[in-house]
Amino acid sequence: MNSFALPAPAVTFISGGGRDLDTSRTPGLVLPPAGEHVKLVDGNGDEVGLGISDPENQRIRVLATPADGFPKIDAALLGWRVEKALAWRRALGLPGPTNAYRLIHGAGDQLPGFTCDVFGSVAVVYAYGEGLRALGGKLAEAVVGFAKLDGAVIKIRARGGAADVADRQDTFGKVPETLLANEPGADIQYEIHPLGGLNAGLFTDMREQRRGLHRFASGKRVLNLFSYTGALSVTCARAGAASVTSVDTSAGVQAWAAGNFARAGFPNNDARWKFETGDAVRYLARAARDKERYDLVLIDPPTFSTARGQPWTLDRDYPALIAQAAAVIPEGGVLWLAANTHELGSLGKLAAKGLRLANRTASIVEQGGLPPEYPTLAAQPHDRYLQICVLRIA
């Protein structure tokens, strides 16, 4: 393991293992090759930490300090981190034979550069850089062992990289093509595709939001935009919604969503449950023209997309979409918004801009974010990426 001398500001930043050392703010600093394990030293040559180089993201992932007592980044260190992470999830009552939950959340679990979701007997480990791939395999092995799972898939969330998903993932143990999983405390079974694309079919960060949807959905006409595999839609149906319309650009995920509905006890030939394949903007334009009304509109858009043939971004395009949604919500209806943004208050500001465009007013009735198994370091506020804003339209 080679030594890597850090500039003084970076040394003071390292106060504990499990940190992301952002080197983009240090001009001229050349990082070691991707994936190289390095001993971090100060100007006097004294060790201040152990890390792995991730030049793709202009970071050194600091996984330990001398206080942790580990001489190198190995299975013992990873196992210790996984065991601590699992203990927190057990305290929250999350693990179970078919349960879906987040087991590892990056630096919040002292494993920067990695996340891990568990879906019943299988884990999906994400490594956020090609240089982290090898260590991701060792982490997957530790997860399977400590959580007593059948297997794990390691997916590489690298910038650019191979277009073929198979070239960006490795497997450890037994990983089926599909399986069923439910959220802790809920009996809705969702179909999971661990070996499919980057997303396996259920976003575990939305669990607490799904639990609270019954307060807004019971007896209501619901429209779910960017509905993906229909988890929010199924939740509304189970809450007693009068109707649920799910809109997504992909016919494949709409079929997936229809399957989730069927498993939840809602046959696809029931006219109350509609699956519209198409663009959300165009759908809202037609709904407004036809004077359709929805008591609850759910919008959980991608942060960035080119699905419509041109770039779509939250900051620029979300307000106009919010304005369109407000046009089909009657007085007293609810607009439920989600955004993957870390800027405090930014979603509320986007909502206010959209409502002004629609000449509507609203009151914020609830705000939310990541659930408790998504810990983030106070020193890294950018890691708290999820914002939820619920508004009652006047």
Secondary structure, 3 states (H helix, E strand, C coil): CEEEECCHHHHHHCCCCCEEEECCCCCCCCCCCCCCEEEEECCCCCEEEEEEEEHHHCEEEEEECHHHCCCCCCHHHHHHHHHHHHHHHHHCCCCCCCEEEEEEEHHHHCCCCEEEEEECCEEEEEECCHHHHHHHHHHHHHHHHHHCCCEEEEEECCCCCCCCHHHHEEEEECCCCCEEEECCCCCCCEEECCCCCCCCCCCHHHHHHHHHCHHHHCCCEEEEECCCCCHHHHHHHHCCCCEEEEEECCHHHHHHHHHHHHHCCCCCCCCCEEEEECCHHHHHHHHHHCCCCCCEEEECCCCEECCCCCCEEHHHHHHHHHHHHHCCCCCCCEEEEEEECCCCCHHHHHHHHHHHHHCCCEEEEEEECCCCCCCCCCCCHHHCCEEEEEEEEC
